[in-house]
Amino acid sequence: MYKLRTSDIKRLVKYYIKKFNTRNPFELANCLNVEVQLGPLGSRAGCYMFLKNHKCVFLNEDLEEHELNLVMAHELAHSILHRKENCYFIRNKTLLLSSTNEIEANIFAAELLIPDSLIYENPGMTKSQIARLAGYDERIMEFKVLRKK
């Protein structure tokens, strides 16, 4: 299994943001021809599936907006980084998983949803405060990669 370096993932996210001029995971999915469906998924927050040569993301319709964006960004990462593998986002668990694919998807989501500028413009804030400012669970900051300015 090929493991991506965090710098590769950061560079890839930057490429997609620049190419499509958006950080919105739903807009990026549309640009990348990823089919997105909302529906009842029980305890699963979302999943990515590669079905008959089509990239599909299924999201739980019961998610709140901020959680929906996080799950969408995570599943979008799977559609880009792990195209032919089926992956599930289990609520309150996936940010804690340690498999390579899940860590890579979490890094991608953190890079997409938390701009470096938000951190650099608020130097006195903790990681937890930055995450809350952006509207996400503080665990997302564990996957955020920063470079010195």
C-alpha positions in Angstrom: 0.0 0.0 0.0 1.3 3.4 -1.0 1.4 5.9 1.9 1.2 9.6 1.1 3.4 12.0 3.0 1.5 14.8 4.7 3.3 17.4 2.5 1.9 15.5 -0.6 -1.6 15.7 0.7 -1.2 19.4 1.6 0.1 20.1 -1.9 -2.8 18.1 -3.5 -5.4 20.1 -1.5 -3.7 23.4 -2.5 -3.8 22.3 -6.1 -7.6 21.5 -6.1 -8.4 24.8 -4.2 -6.5 26.8 -6.8 -7.8 24.8 -9.8 -11.4 25.1 -8.9 -11.2 28.3 -6.8 -13.1 26.8 -3.8 -12.6 25.1 -0.4 -16.2 23.9 -0.4 -16.1 20.1 -0.5 -19.5 19.9 -2.2 -18.4 22.2 -5.0 -15.1 20.3 -5.4 -17.1 17.0 -5.6 -19.2 18.5 -8.4 -16.1 19.7 -10.3 -14.6 16.2 -9.9 -17.7 14.3 -11.0 -18.2 12.7 -7.6 -21.9 11.8 -7.1 -23.2 12.9 -3.7 -26.4 11.6 -2.1 -28.0 12.4 1.3 -30.1 9.8 3.0 -30.6 7.7 6.2 -27.4 5.9 7.1 -28.1 5.0 10.7 -24.9 5.2 12.8 -22.7 6.0 9.8 -22.0 9.6 9.1 -21.0 8.9 5.5 -19.3 6.6 3.1 -17.4 6.6 -0.1 -18.0 3.9 -2.7 -16.6 3.2 -6.1 -19.5 1.7 -8.0 -19.3 0.6 -11.6 -16.5 3.1 -12.3 -18.4 5.9 -10.6 -17.2 7.8 -7.5 -20.1 8.1 -5.0 -20.4 9.7 -1.6 -23.3 9.0 0.7 -24.0 11.3 3.6 -26.3 10.9 6.6 -29.2 13.3 6.2 -29.3 13.8 10.0 -25.9 15.5 10.2 -25.7 19.2 11.2 -24.1 21.5 8.6 -20.6 21.8 10.1 -20.5 18.0 10.5 -21.8 17.5 7.0 -19.0 19.6 5.6 -16.4 17.7 7.6 -17.7 14.3 6.6 -18.0 15.5 2.9 -14.4 16.7 2.9 -13.3 13.4 4.5 -15.2 11.3 1.9 -14.0 13.5 -0.9 -10.5 12.7 0.2 -11.2 9.0 -0.2 -12.5 9.6 -3.7 -9.2 11.3 -4.6 -6.7 9.4 -2.5 -8.3 5.9 -2.3 -10.4 5.9 -5.5 -11.2 2.2 -5.8 -11.6 1.5 -2.1 -14.9 1.6 -0.2 -14.7 3.6 3.0 -17.1 4.4 5.9 -17.1 7.5 8.2 -18.5 6.3 11.6 -19.7 9.2 13.7 -17.5 10.0 16.7 -15.0 7.4 15.6 -13.3 8.1 12.3 -11.3 11.1 13.6 -9.9 8.6 16.2 -9.0 5.8 13.8 -5.3 5.1 13.0 -5.5 3.3 9.6 -3.4 4.9 6.9 -6.4 5.6 4.7 -8.3 7.3 7.5 -5.4 9.4 8.6 -4.8 10.5 5.0 -8.5 11.4 4.6 -8.5 13.3 7.9 -5.4 15.3 6.8 -7.0 16.1 3.5 -10.2 17.3 5.3 -8.3 19.4 7.8 -6.2 21.1 5.0 -9.3 21.8 3.0 -11.5 23.1 5.8 -9.0 25.0 7.9 -7.0 27.6 5.9 -3.5 28.2 7.1 -4.3 31.9 7.2 -6.9 31.3 9.9 -4.1 30.1 12.1 -1.5 32.7 11.2 -4.0 35.5 11.7 -4.9 34.3 15.2 -1.5 33.5 16.7 -2.7 33.7 20.3 -5.4 31.1 19.9 -5.1 27.4 20.8 -5.8 24.7 18.3 -9.1 24.1 20.1 -10.1 27.7 19.7 -9.1 27.7 16.0 -11.2 24.6 15.3 -14.2 26.2 17.1 -13.7 29.4 15.2 -13.8 27.4 11.9 -16.9 25.5 13.2 -15.4 22.1 13.6 -14.5 19.6 16.3 -11.1 20.3 17.9 -9.8 16.8 16.9 -9.6 18.0 13.3 -6.6 20.2 14.3 -4.6 17.0 15.1 -4.4 16.5 11.3 -3.6 20.1 10.3 -0.1 20.5 8.9 1.6 23.9 9.3 4.8 25.2 7.8 6.8 28.0 9.2 6.1 31.3 7.4 
